[in-house]
């Protein structure tokens, strides 16, 4: 799980330099991803996935990025207790609100909520080795 802010160039350089040490199938997740599509492409080339939380419900700059990253590389998160979805802004974020993140991603991708919920759950189970 990597949380990177304003240092994607450095992060990507370090990951490429040490890519032989990364797990082949699932090297990791970029938590609360804030990079560019170019950053995402380079990280996807290394096998990384990306998590998104409540910020996608109110910050439109994430829409292009969510459309760019394949759904099989997206996970949902709350980042609780921070960054609550629109309906809860200014209050403590709770894990229950992850459903609102899924609803927004479904809206952005013009997909059914159930499909987004199922695929992102399968992604998490695969990446974390859950059965």
N, CA, C and O atoms as CSV, one atom per row, in Angstrom:
chain,resi,resn,atom,element,x,y,z
A,1,UNK,N,N,0.867,-1.165,0.000
A,1,UNK,CA,C,0.000,0.000,0.000
A,1,UNK,C,C,0.907,1.218,0.000
A,1,UNK,O,O,1.718,1.406,0.907
A,2,UNK,N,N,0.760,2.032,-1.015
A,2,UNK,CA,C,1.596,3.221,-1.134
A,2,UNK,C,C,0.710,4.456,-1.111
A,2,UNK,O,O,-0.289,4.530,-1.827
A,3,UNK,N,N,1.078,5.409,-0.294
A,3,UNK,CA,C,0.414,6.704,-0.283
A,3,UNK,C,C,1.446,7.723,-0.729
A,3,UNK,O,O,2.412,7.999,-0.017
A,4,UNK,N,N,1.239,8.270,-1.892
A,4,UNK,CA,C,2.199,9.201,-2.487
A,4,UNK,C,C,1.505,10.527,-2.768
A,4,UNK,O,O,0.419,10.567,-3.347
A,5,UNK,N,N,2.141,11.593,-2.354
A,5,UNK,CA,C,1.640,12.931,-2.659
A,5,UNK,C,C,2.759,13.763,-3.260
A,5,UNK,O,O,3.813,13.948,-2.651
A,6,UNK,N,N,2.514,14.255,-4.455
A,6,UNK,CA,C,3.440,15.178,-5.114
A,6,UNK,C,C,4.843,14.614,-5.275
A,6,UNK,O,O,5.813,15.372,-5.271
A,7,UNK,N,N,4.971,13.296,-5.418
A,7,UNK,CA,C,6.294,12.697,-5.586
A,7,UNK,C,C,6.228,11.493,-6.525
A,7,UNK,O,O,7.005,10.549,-6.381
A,8,UNK,N,N,5.310,11.525,-7.477
A,8,UNK,CA,C,5.144,10.368,-8.345
A,8,UNK,C,C,6.352,10.108,-9.226
A,8,UNK,O,O,6.688,8.951,-9.482
A,9,UNK,N,N,7.004,11.142,-9.689
A,9,UNK,CA,C,8.209,10.946,-10.509
A,9,UNK,C,C,9.240,10.145,-9.723
A,9,UNK,O,O,9.788,9.167,-10.231
A,10,UNK,N,N,9.503,10.557,-8.490
A,10,UNK,CA,C,10.471,9.851,-7.646
A,10,UNK,C,C,9.996,8.433,-7.331
A,10,UNK,O,O,10.779,7.486,-7.405
A,11,UNK,N,N,8.727,8.285,-6.983
A,11,UNK,CA,C,8.180,6.979,-6.656
A,11,UNK,C,C,8.337,6.024,-7.829
A,11,UNK,O,O,8.816,4.902,-7.661
A,12,UNK,N,N,7.939,6.459,-9.000
A,12,UNK,CA,C,7.994,5.602,-10.185
A,12,UNK,C,C,9.436,5.229,-10.509
A,12,UNK,O,O,9.712,4.081,-10.860
A,13,UNK,N,N,10.345,6.166,-10.399
A,13,UNK,CA,C,11.766,5.859,-10.633
A,13,UNK,C,C,12.261,4.795,-9.650
A,13,UNK,O,O,12.962,3.864,-10.044
A,14,UNK,N,N,11.896,4.932,-8.373
A,14,UNK,CA,C,12.328,3.950,-7.369
A,14,UNK,C,C,11.714,2.585,-7.638
A,14,UNK,O,O,12.389,1.564,-7.507
A,15,UNK,N,N,10.431,2.559,-8.015
A,15,UNK,CA,C,9.776,1.280,-8.271
A,15,UNK,C,C,10.361,0.588,-9.495
A,15,UNK,O,O,10.563,-0.627,-9.479
A,16,UNK,N,N,10.637,1.344,-10.557
A,16,UNK,CA,C,11.242,0.742,-11.734
A,16,UNK,C,C,12.645,0.238,-11.422
A,16,UNK,O,O,13.042,-0.819,-11.912
A,17,UNK,N,N,13.397,0.973,-10.619
A,17,UNK,CA,C,14.751,0.556,-10.251
A,17,UNK,C,C,14.748,-0.722,-9.410
A,17,UNK,O,O,15.710,-1.490,-9.436
A,18,UNK,N,N,13.671,-0.942,-8.672
A,18,UNK,CA,C,13.612,-2.122,-7.800
A,18,UNK,C,C,12.517,-3.098,-8.226
A,18,UNK,O,O,12.050,-3.897,-7.415
A,19,UNK,N,N,12.108,-3.038,-9.485
A,19,UNK,CA,C,10.982,-3.861,-9.940
A,19,UNK,C,C,11.236,-5.351,-9.806
A,19,UNK,O,O,10.275,-6.115,-9.717
A,20,UNK,N,N,12.473,-5.797,-9.786
A,20,UNK,CA,C,12.746,-7.233,-9.616
A,20,UNK,C,C,12.320,-7.719,-8.232
A,20,UNK,O,O,12.158,-8.921,-8.023
A,21,UNK,N,N,12.137,-6.804,-7.293
A,21,UNK,CA,C,11.720,-7.171,-5.937
A,21,UNK,C,C,10.201,-7.107,-5.763
A,21,UNK,O,O,9.684,-7.502,-4.718
A,22,UNK,N,N,9.488,-6.618,-6.768
A,22,UNK,CA,C,8.038,-6.510,-6.679
A,22,UNK,C,C,7.381,-7.851,-6.975
A,22,UNK,O,O,7.880,-8.632,-7.785
A,23,UNK,N,N,6.271,-8.107,-6.322
A,23,UNK,CA,C,5.494,-9.313,-6.596
A,23,UNK,C,C,4.973,-9.228,-8.022
A,23,UNK,O,O,4.444,-8.193,-8.428
A,24,UNK,N,N,5.114,-10.289,-8.775
A,24,UNK,CA,C,4.742,-10.280,-10.190
A,24,UNK,C,C,3.277,-9.961,-10.455
A,24,UNK,O,O,2.973,-9.136,-11.317
A,25,UNK,N,N,2.360,-10.601,-9.726
A,25,UNK,CA,C,0.936,-10.456,-10.034
A,25,UNK,C,C,0.308,-9.221,-9.409
A,25,UNK,O,O,-0.474,-8.531,-10.063
A,26,UNK,N,N,0.632,-8.936,-8.171
A,26,UNK,CA,C,0.021,-7.821,-7.454
A,26,UNK,C,C,1.076,-7.115,-6.607
A,26,UNK,O,O,1.197,-7.385,-5.413
A,27,UNK,N,N,1.831,-6.221,-7.215
A,27,UNK,CA,C,2.887,-5.570,-6.428
A,27,UNK,C,C,2.368,-4.606,-5.374
A,27,UNK,O,O,3.052,-4.350,-4.383
A,28,UNK,N,N,1.168,-4.068,-5.571
A,28,UNK,CA,C,0.651,-3.158,-4.571
A,28,UNK,C,C,-0.480,-2.282,-5.064
A,28,UNK,O,O,-0.963,-2.401,-6.190
A,29,UNK,N,N,-0.881,-1.394,-4.164
A,29,UNK,CA,C,-1.987,-0.472,-4.415
A,29,UNK,C,C,-1.502,0.939,-4.135
A,29,UNK,O,O,-0.809,1.181,-3.147
A,30,UNK,N,N,-1.864,1.856,-4.996
A,30,UNK,CA,C,-1.621,3.275,-4.736
A,30,UNK,C,C,-2.888,3.800,-4.060
A,30,UNK,O,O,-3.916,4.019,-4.700
A,31,UNK,N,N,-2.778,3.991,-2.758
A,31,UNK,CA,C,-3.884,4.451,-1.918
A,31,UNK,C,C,-4.169,5.922,-2.190
A,31,UNK,O,O,-3.248,6.729,-2.315
A,32,UNK,N,N,-5.460,6.268,-2.282
A,32,UNK,CA,C,-5.891,7.654,-2.486
A,32,UNK,C,C,-5.100,8.283,-3.634
A,32,UNK,O,O,-4.477,9.333,-3.480
A,33,UNK,N,N,-5.142,7.616,-4.782
A,33,UNK,CA,C,-4.311,8.012,-5.911
A,33,UNK,C,C,-4.627,9.427,-6.377
A,33,UNK,O,O,-5.781,9.771,-6.634
A,34,UNK,N,N,-3.592,10.232,-6.481
A,34,UNK,CA,C,-3.741,11.631,-6.906
A,34,UNK,C,C,-2.856,11.974,-8.095
A,34,UNK,O,O,-2.706,13.145,-8.444
A,35,UNK,N,N,-2.269,10.956,-8.718
A,35,UNK,CA,C,-1.369,11.201,-9.834
A,35,UNK,C,C,-2.111,11.468,-11.131
A,35,UNK,O,O,-3.335,11.593,-11.163
A,36,UNK,N,N,-1.342,11.551,-12.179
A,36,UNK,CA,C,-1.873,11.801,-13.524
A,36,UNK,C,C,-2.143,10.479,-14.230
A,36,UNK,O,O,-1.797,9.410,-13.728
A,37,UNK,N,N,-2.764,10.567,-15.399
A,37,UNK,CA,C,-2.980,9.370,-16.213
A,37,UNK,C,C,-1.637,8.776,-16.627
A,37,UNK,O,O,-1.500,7.555,-16.703
A,38,UNK,N,N,-0.656,9.616,-16.894
A,38,UNK,CA,C,0.682,9.124,-17.251
A,38,UNK,C,C,1.304,8.369,-16.078
A,38,UNK,O,O,1.911,7.315,-16.264
A,39,UNK,N,N,1.152,8.909,-14.877
A,39,UNK,CA,C,1.638,8.212,-13.681
A,39,UNK,C,C,0.925,6.870,-13.543
A,39,UNK,O,O,1.556,5.849,-13.272
A,40,UNK,N,N,-0.384,6.879,-13.730
A,40,UNK,CA,C,-1.174,5.650,-13.607
A,40,UNK,C,C,-0.707,4.617,-14.630
A,40,UNK,O,O,-0.575,3.438,-14.301
A,41,UNK,N,N,-0.458,5.045,-15.857
A,41,UNK,CA,C,0.000,4.130,-16.909
A,41,UNK,C,C,1.308,3.469,-16.506
A,41,UNK,O,O,1.453,2.254,-16.641
A,42,UNK,N,N,2.254,4.245,-16.017
A,42,UNK,CA,C,3.548,3.686,-15.612
A,42,UNK,C,C,3.388,2.728,-14.444
A,42,UNK,O,O,4.053,1.693,-14.395
A,43,UNK,N,N,2.520,3.059,-13.508
A,43,UNK,CA,C,2.284,2.183,-12.361
A,43,UNK,C,C,1.527,0.921,-12.777
A,43,UNK,O,O,1.795,-0.160,-12.254
A,44,UNK,N,N,0.590,1.051,-13.709
A,44,UNK,CA,C,-0.118,-0.128,-14.216
A,44,UNK,C,C,0.847,-1.055,-14.942
A,44,UNK,O,O,0.715,-2.277,-14.861
A,45,UNK,N,N,1.817,-0.480,-15.651
A,45,UNK,CA,C,2.817,-1.301,-16.334
A,45,UNK,C,C,3.608,-2.152,-15.342
A,45,UNK,O,O,4.132,-3.207,-15.699
A,46,UNK,N,N,3.691,-1.689,-14.104
A,46,UNK,CA,C,4.353,-2.448,-13.041
A,46,UNK,C,C,3.375,-3.384,-12.323
A,46,UNK,O,O,3.786,-4.181,-11.479
A,47,UNK,N,N,2.087,-3.290,-12.654
A,47,UNK,CA,C,1.084,-4.168,-12.066
A,47,UNK,C,C,0.282,-3.572,-10.924
A,47,UNK,O,O,-0.512,-4.276,-10.300
A,48,UNK,N,N,0.469,-2.287,-10.634
A,48,UNK,CA,C,-0.211,-1.672,-9.492
A,48,UNK,C,C,-1.697,-1.452,-9.761
A,48,UNK,O,O,-2.137,-1.331,-10.904
A,49,UNK,N,N,-2.446,-1.407,-8.673
A,49,UNK,CA,C,-3.858,-1.044,-8.677
A,49,UNK,C,C,-3.999,0.269,-7.917
A,49,UNK,O,O,-3.024,0.779,-7.365
A,50,UNK,N,N,-5.219,0.820,-7.888
A,50,UNK,CA,C,-5.434,2.156,-7.341
A,50,UNK,C,C,-6.707,2.183,-6.519
A,50,UNK,O,O,-7.713,1.586,-6.902
A,51,UNK,N,N,-6.665,2.875,-5.386
A,51,UNK,CA,C,-7.881,3.008,-4.597
A,51,UNK,C,C,-8.356,4.453,-4.600
A,51,UNK,O,O,-7.568,5.398,-4.633
A,52,UNK,N,N,-9.684,4.585,-4.563
A,52,UNK,CA,C,-10.318,5.899,-4.570
A,52,UNK,C,C,-11.361,5.946,-3.465
A,52,UNK,O,O,-12.019,4.951,-3.162
A,53,UNK,N,N,-11.495,7.117,-2.875
A,53,UNK,CA,C,-12.444,7.300,-1.782
A,53,UNK,C,C,-13.415,8.434,-2.045
A,53,UNK,O,O,-13.706,8.775,-3.191
A,54,UNK,N,N,-13.910,9.010,-0.964
A,54,UNK,CA,C,-14.957,10.024,-1.015
A,54,UNK,C,C,-14.662,11.234,-1.878
A,54,UNK,O,O,-15.584,11.906,-2.340
A,55,UNK,N,N,-13.396,11.519,-2.099
A,55,UNK,CA,C,-13.035,12.688,-2.903
A,55,UNK,C,C,-13.636,12.617,-4.311
A,55,UNK,O,O,-13.919,13.651,-4.915
A,56,UNK,N,N,-13.831,11.402,-4.837
A,56,UNK,CA,C,-14.374,11.288,-6.198
A,56,UNK,C,C,-15.812,11.775,-6.284
A,56,UNK,O,O,-16.313,12.026,-7.380
A,57,UNK,N,N,-16.488,11.915,-5.142
A,57,UNK,CA,C,-17.882,12.363,-5.157
A,57,UNK,C,C,-18.001,13.875,-5.285
A,57,UNK,O,O,-19.087,14.390,-5.551
A,58,UNK,N,N,-16.896,14.592,-5.099
A,58,UNK,CA,C,-16.983,16.055,-5.192
A,58,UNK,C,C,-15.869,16.719,-5.986
A,58,UNK,O,O,-15.959,17.915,-6.262
A,59,UNK,N,N,-14.838,16.003,-6.361
A,59,UNK,CA,C,-13.732,16.588,-7.125
A,59,UNK,C,C,-13.756,16.027,-8.547
A,59,UNK,O,O,-13.348,14.890,-8.783
A,60,UNK,N,N,-14.227,16.819,-9.466
A,60,UNK,CA,C,-14.435,16.350,-10.843
A,60,UNK,C,C,-13.161,15.967,-11.567
A,60,UNK,O,O,-13.219,15.242,-12.560
A,61,UNK,N,N,-12.003,16.432,-11.097
A,61,UNK,CA,C,-10.750,16.108,-11.788
A,61,UNK,C,C,-10.433,14.608,-11.752
A,61,UNK,O,O,-9.551,14.152,-12.481
A,62,UNK,N,N,-11.125,13.846,-10.929
A,62,UNK,CA,C,-10.897,12.404,-10.866
A,62,UNK,C,C,-11.644,11.641,-11.955
A,62,UNK,O,O,-11.329,10.480,-12.214
A,63,UNK,N,N,-12.606,12.257,-12.583
A,63,UNK,CA,C,-13.434,11.545,-13.553
A,63,UNK,C,C,-12.629,10.983,-14.725
A,63,UNK,O,O,-12.811,9.823,-15.093
A,64,UNK,N,N,-11.749,11.783,-15.312
A,64,UNK,CA,C,-10.943,11.305,-16.442
A,64,UNK,C,C,-10.027,10.169,-16.008
A,64,UNK,O,O,-9.828,9.202,-16.744
A,65,UNK,N,N,-9.481,10.293,-14.829
A,65,UNK,CA,C,-8.584,9.273,-14.304
A,65,UNK,C,C,-9.317,7.949,-14.073
A,65,UNK,O,O,-8.800,6.884,-14.407
A,66,UNK,N,N,-10.507,8.019,-13.508
A,66,UNK,CA,C,-11.294,6.812,-13.264
A,66,UNK,C,C,-11.709,6.169,-14.587
A,66,UNK,O,O,-11.793,4.944,-14.677
A,67,UNK,N,N,-11.965,6.968,-15.598
A,67,UNK,CA,C,-12.281,6.421,-16.914
A,67,UNK,C,C,-11.048,5.800,-17.570
A,67,UNK,O,O,-11.171,4.875,-18.372
A,68,UNK,N,N,-9.872,6.302,-17.234
A,68,UNK,CA,C,-8.625,5.816,-17.822
A,68,UNK,C,C,-8.179,4.484,-17.227
A,68,UNK,O,O,-7.708,3.607,-17.951
A,69,UNK,N,N,-8.321,4.330,-15.929
A,69,UNK,CA,C,-7.854,3.129,-15.237
A,69,UNK,C,C,-8.913,2.030,-15.395
A,69,UNK,O,O,-10.086,2.261,-15.102
A,70,UNK,N,N,-8.513,0.840,-15.854
A,70,UNK,CA,C,-9.498,-0.251,-15.996
A,70,UNK,C,C,-10.122,-0.594,-14.647
A,70,UNK,O,O,-9.455,-0.545,-13.613
A,71,UNK,N,N,-11.399,-0.940,-14.666
A,71,UNK,CA,C,-12.120,-1.244,-13.437
A,71,UNK,C,C,-11.473,-2.396,-12.660
A,71,UNK,O,O,-11.577,-2.450,-11.435
A,72,UNK,N,N,-10.810,-3.310,-13.362
A,72,UNK,CA,C,-10.167,-4.423,-12.654
A,72,UNK,C,C,-8.896,-3.997,-11.917
A,72,UNK,O,O,-8.210,-4.829,-11.323
A,73,UNK,N,N,-8.585,-2.699,-11.956
A,73,UNK,CA,C,-7.441,-2.144,-11.214
A,73,UNK,C,C,-7.885,-1.134,-10.158
A,73,UNK,O,O,-7.050,-0.470,-9.544
A,74,UNK,N,N,-9.193,-1.017,-9.946
A,74,UNK,CA,C,-9.719,-0.022,-8.998
A,74,UNK,C,C,-10.251,-0.710,-7.752
A,74,UNK,O,O,-10.945,-1.724,-7.829
A,75,UNK,N,N,-9.912,-0.135,-6.597
A,75,UNK,CA,C,-10.463,-0.556,-5.316
A,75,UNK,C,C,-11.150,0.646,-4.688
A,75,UNK,O,O,-10.859,1.794,-5.025
A,76,UNK,N,N,-12.061,0.363,-3.776
A,76,UNK,CA,C,-12.790,1.413,-3.075
A,76,UNK,C,C,-12.207,1.577,-1.681
A,76,UNK,O,O,-11.724,0.615,-1.083
A,77,UNK,N,N,-12.255,2.791,-1.173
A,77,UNK,CA,C,-11.794,3.048,0.186
A,77,UNK,C,C,-12.562,4.227,0.757
A,77,UNK,O,O,-13.226,4.967,0.030
A,78,UNK,N,N,-12.462,4.386,2.049
A,78,UNK,CA,C,-13.085,5.553,2.672
A,78,UNK,C,C,-12.052,6.577,3.093
A,78,UNK,O,O,-12.343,7.773,3.117
A,79,UNK,N,N,-10.838,6.125,3.430
A,79,UNK,CA,C,-9.811,6.977,4.030
A,79,UNK,C,C,-10.326,7.563,5.341
A,79,UNK,O,O,-9.926,8.653,5.751
A,80,UNK,N,N,-11.226,6.813,5.994
A,80,UNK,CA,C,-11.796,7.251,7.271
A,80,UNK,C,C,-10.671,7.517,8.271
A,80,UNK,O,O,-9.720,6.739,8.347
A,81,UNK,N,N,-10.764,8.567,9.013
A,81,UNK,CA,C,-11.939,9.412,9.241
A,81,UNK,C,C,-11.976,10.663,8.359
A,81,UNK,O,O,-12.726,11.597,8.641
A,82,UNK,N,N,-11.171,10.685,7.295
A,82,UNK,CA,C,-11.054,11.890,6.474
A,82,UNK,C,C,-11.813,11.784,5.155
A,82,UNK,O,O,-12.237,10.697,4.760
A,83,UNK,N,N,-11.980,12.906,4.485
A,83,UNK,CA,C,-12.496,13.038,3.118
A,83,UNK,C,C,-13.816,12.301,2.904
A,83,UNK,O,O,-13.918,11.413,2.057
A,84,UNK,N,N,-14.798,12.676,3.670
A,84,UNK,CA,C,-16.127,12.070,3.542
A,84,UNK,C,C,-16.763,12.438,2.204
A,84,UNK,O,O,-16.510,13.520,1.674
A,85,UNK,N,N,-17.591,11.542,1.653
A,85,UNK,CA,C,-18.312,11.850,0.412
A,85,UNK,C,C,-19.200,13.089,0.573
A,85,UNK,O,O,-19.468,13.538,1.687
A,86,UNK,N,N,-19.639,13.615,-0.536
A,86,UNK,CA,C,-20.400,14.860,-0.588
A,86,UNK,C,C,-21.490,14.964,0.475
A,86,UNK,O,O,-21.582,15.979,1.166
A,87,UNK,N,N,-22.295,13.950,0.611
A,87,UNK,CA,C,-23.437,14.006,1.546
A,87,UNK,C,C,-23.006,14.127,3.007
A,87,UNK,O,O,-23.820,14.455,3.870
A,88,UNK,N,N,-21.733,13.864,3.283
A,88,UNK,CA,C,-21.249,13.854,4.670
A,88,UNK,C,C,-20.079,14.818,4.889
A,88,UNK,O,O,-19.390,14.747,5.907
A,89,UNK,N,N,-19.866,15.707,3.936
A,89,UNK,CA,C,-18.727,16.634,4.016
A,89,UNK,C,C,-18.736,17.390,5.337
A,89,UNK,O,O,-19.782,17.813,5.830
A,90,UNK,N,N,-17.536,17.547,5.896
A,90,UNK,CA,C,-17.393,18.271,7.142
A,90,UNK,C,C,-17.601,17.410,8.374
A,90,UNK,O,O,-17.426,17.868,9.503
A,91,UNK,N,N,-17.979,16.152,8.148
A,91,UNK,CA,C,-18.166,15.220,9.269
A,91,UNK,C,C,-17.167,14.078,9.142
A,91,UNK,O,O,-16.486,13.924,8.128
A,92,UNK,N,N,-17.106,13.303,10.181
A,92,UNK,CA,C,-16.216,12.142,10.205
A,92,UNK,C,C,-16.629,11.147,9.117
A,92,UNK,O,O,-17.803,10.797,9.000
A,93,UNK,N,N,-15.669,10.705,8.336
A,93,UNK,CA,C,-15.931,9.691,7.324
A,93,UNK,C,C,-16.022,8.324,7.997
A,93,UNK,O,O,-15.323,8.058,8.975
A,94,UNK,N,N,-16.870,7.477,7.480
A,94,UNK,CA,C,-17.101,6.146,8.045
A,94,UNK,C,C,-17.000,5.095,6.938
A,94,UNK,O,O,-17.317,5.391,5.786
A,95,UNK,N,N,-16.566,3.880,7.262
A,95,UNK,CA,C,-16.479,2.817,6.256
A,95,UNK,C,C,-17.797,2.562,5.522
A,95,UNK,O,O,-17.786,2.173,4.355
A,96,UNK,N,N,-18.910,2.772,6.181
A,96,UNK,CA,C,-20.220,2.585,5.563
A,96,UNK,C,C,-20.368,3.428,4.288
A,96,UNK,O,O,-21.102,3.051,3.375
A,97,UNK,N,N,-19.683,4.548,4.231
A,97,UNK,CA,C,-19.834,5.466,3.100
A,97,UNK,C,C,-19.145,4.990,1.828
A,97,UNK,O,O,-19.265,5.633,0.786
A,98,UNK,N,N,-18.427,3.878,1.896
A,98,UNK,CA,C,-17.754,3.367,0.702
A,98,UNK,C,C,-18.776,3.058,-0.395
A,98,UNK,O,O,-18.444,3.081,-1.581
A,99,UNK,N,N,-20.002,2.771,-0.001
A,99,UNK,CA,C,-21.064,2.528,-0.986
A,99,UNK,C,C,-21.271,3.755,-1.868
A,99,UNK,O,O,-21.530,3.619,-3.064
A,100,UNK,N,N,-21.160,4.942,-1.295
A,100,UNK,CA,C,-21.326,6.173,-2.068
A,100,UNK,C,C,-20.191,6.351,-3.074
A,100,UNK,O,O,-20.390,6.903,-4.156
A,101,UNK,N,N,-19.013,5.883,-2.711
A,101,UNK,CA,C,-17.876,5.920,-3.630
A,101,UNK,C,C,-18.164,4.997,-4.811
A,101,UNK,O,O,-17.947,5.370,-5.964
A,102,UNK,N,N,-18.650,3.802,-4.523
A,102,UNK,CA,C,-18.999,2.854,-5.587
A,102,UNK,C,C,-20.085,3.426,-6.493
A,102,UNK,O,O,-20.023,3.280,-7.713
A,103,UNK,N,N,-21.077,4.076,-5.894
A,103,UNK,CA,C,-22.154,4.671,-6.693
A,103,UNK,C,C,-21.604,5.744,-7.635
A,103,UNK,O,O,-22.012,5.828,-8.794
A,104,UNK,N,N,-20.683,6.558,-7.134
A,104,UNK,CA,C,-20.121,7.622,-7.973
A,104,UNK,C,C,-19.258,7.044,-9.083
A,104,UNK,O,O,-19.314,7.513,-10.220
A,105,UNK,N,N,-18.470,6.043,-8.767
A,105,UNK,CA,C,-17.643,5.419,-9.809
A,105,UNK,C,C,-18.535,4.767,-10.857
A,105,UNK,O,O,-18.236,4.843,-12.049
A,106,UNK,N,N,-19.615,4.132,-10.438
A,106,UNK,CA,C,-20.567,3.546,-11.390
A,106,UNK,C,C,-21.146,4.635,-12.301
A,106,UNK,O,O,-21.282,4.439,-13.508
A,107,UNK,N,N,-21.478,5.760,-11.716
A,107,UNK,CA,C,-22.012,6.888,-12.497
A,107,UNK,C,C,-20.973,7.381,-13.503
A,107,UNK,O,O,-21.296,7.589,-14.672
A,108,UNK,N,N,-19.738,7.566,-13.062
A,108,UNK,CA,C,-18.666,8.056,-13.946
A,108,UNK,C,C,-18.447,7.092,-15.106
A,108,UNK,O,O,-18.261,7.518,-16.246
A,109,UNK,N,N,-18.470,5.795,-14.817
A,109,UNK,CA,C,-18.198,4.778,-15.841
A,109,UNK,C,C,-19.442,4.349,-16.606
A,109,UNK,O,O,-19.365,3.523,-17.516
A,110,UNK,N,N,-20.598,4.916,-16.233
A,110,UNK,CA,C,-21.868,4.543,-16.850
A,110,UNK,C,C,-22.087,3.027,-16.751
A,110,UNK,O,O,-22.446,2.358,-17.720
A,111,UNK,N,N,-21.856,2.522,-15.539
A,111,UNK,CA,C,-22.030,1.100,-15.263
A,111,UNK,C,C,-23.027,0.929,-14.124
A,111,UNK,O,O,-23.340,1.874,-13.400
A,112,UNK,N,N,-23.506,-0.273,-13.988
A,112,UNK,CA,C,-24.425,-0.626,-12.908
A,112,UNK,C,C,-23.662,-0.639,-11.579
A,112,UNK,O,O,-22.528,-1.111,-11.507
A,113,UNK,N,N,-24.301,-0.117,-10.536
A,113,UNK,CA,C,-23.686,-0.102,-9.213
A,113,UNK,C,C,-23.261,-1.505,-8.786
A,113,UNK,O,O,-22.162,-1.684,-8.261
A,114,UNK,N,N,-24.115,-2.494,-9.005
A,114,UNK,CA,C,-23.803,-3.869,-8.604
A,114,UNK,C,C,-22.556,-4.399,-9.278
A,114,UNK,O,O,-21.768,-5.113,-8.658
A,115,UNK,N,N,-22.368,-4.055,-10.549
A,115,UNK,CA,C,-21.179,-4.498,-11.279
A,115,UNK,C,C,-19.919,-3.872,-10.677
A,115,UNK,O,O,-18.916,-4.556,-10.472
A,116,UNK,N,N,-19.979,-2.575,-10.397
A,116,UNK,CA,C,-18.832,-1.895,-9.803
A,116,UNK,C,C,-18.531,-2.471,-8.420
A,116,UNK,O,O,-17.372,-2.722,-8.090
A,117,UNK,N,N,-19.560,-2.677,-7.624
A,117,UNK,CA,C,-19.368,-3.240,-6.288
A,117,UNK,C,C,-18.754,-4.635,-6.376
A,117,UNK,O,O,-17.832,-4.954,-5.626
A,118,UNK,N,N,-19.253,-5.456,-7.275
A,118,UNK,CA,C,-18.751,-6.823,-7.410
A,118,UNK,C,C,-17.298,-6.827,-7.887
A,118,UNK,O,O,-16.461,-7.513,-7.301
A,119,UNK,N,N,-16.993,-6.080,-8.929
A,119,UNK,CA,C,-15.642,-6.106,-9.489
A,119,UNK,C,C,-14.625,-5.525,-8.506
A,119,UNK,O,O,-13.539,-6.080,-8.342
A,120,UNK,N,N,-14.962,-4.427,-7.858
A,120,UNK,CA,C,-14.010,-3.838,-6.914
A,120,UNK,C,C,-13.816,-4.734,-5.691
A,120,UNK,O,O,-12.729,-4.766,-5.113
A,121,UNK,N,N,-14.856,-5.455,-5.297
A,121,UNK,CA,C,-14.720,-6.419,-4.194
A,121,UNK,C,C,-13.824,-7.578,-4.627
A,121,UNK,O,O,-12.946,-8.002,-3.876
A,122,UNK,N,N,-14.045,-8.084,-5.826
A,122,UNK,CA,C,-13.193,-9.156,-6.357
A,122,UNK,C,C,-11.744,-8.689,-6.454
A,122,UNK,O,O,-10.824,-9.456,-6.170
A,123,UNK,N,N,-11.538,-7.439,-6.850
A,123,UNK,CA,C,-10.182,-6.889,-6.927
A,123,UNK,C,C,-9.510,-6.943,-5.557
A,123,UNK,O,O,-8.375,-7.401,-5.430
A,124,UNK,N,N,-10.213,-6.478,-4.548
A,124,UNK,CA,C,-9.653,-6.466,-3.193
A,124,UNK,C,C,-9.362,-7.885,-2.720
A,124,UNK,O,O,-8.314,-8.142,-2.127
A,125,UNK,N,N,-10.271,-8.791,-2.975
A,125,UNK,CA,C,-10.069,-10.178,-2.538
A,125,UNK,C,C,-8.860,-10.795,-3.236
A,125,UNK,O,O,-8.075,-11.504,-2.607
A,126,UNK,N,N,-8.708,-10.531,-4.518
A,126,UNK,CA,C,-7.572,-11.052,-5.287
A,126,UNK,C,C,-6.269,-10.447,-4.759
A,126,UNK,O,O,-5.316,-11.172,-4.475
A,127,UNK,N,N,-6.231,-9.147,-4.632
A,127,UNK,CA,C,-4.989,-8.471,-4.256
A,127,UNK,C,C,-4.564,-8.823,-2.830
A,127,UNK,O,O,-3.374,-8.998,-2.565
A,128,UNK,N,N,-5.518,-8.926,-1.918
A,128,UNK,CA,C,-5.189,-9.234,-0.523
A,128,UNK,C,C,-5.175,-10.739,-0.235
A,128,UNK,O,O,-4.949,-11.153,0.902
A,129,UNK,N,N,-5.418,-11.557,-1.272
A,129,UNK,CA,C,-5.367,-12.999,-1.103
A,129,UNK,C,C,-6.471,-13.553,-0.221
A,129,UNK,O,O,-6.263,-14.519,0.513
A,130,UNK,N,N,-7.651,-12.936,-0.293
A,130,UNK,CA,C,-8.795,-13.385,0.514
A,130,UNK,C,C,-9.626,-14.361,-0.300
A,130,UNK,O,O,-9.641,-14.302,-1.529
A,131,UNK,N,N,-10.312,-15.255,0.386
A,131,UNK,CA,C,-11.143,-16.237,-0.338
A,131,UNK,C,C,-12.592,-16.015,-0.083
A,131,UNK,O,O,-13.431,-16.746,-0.609
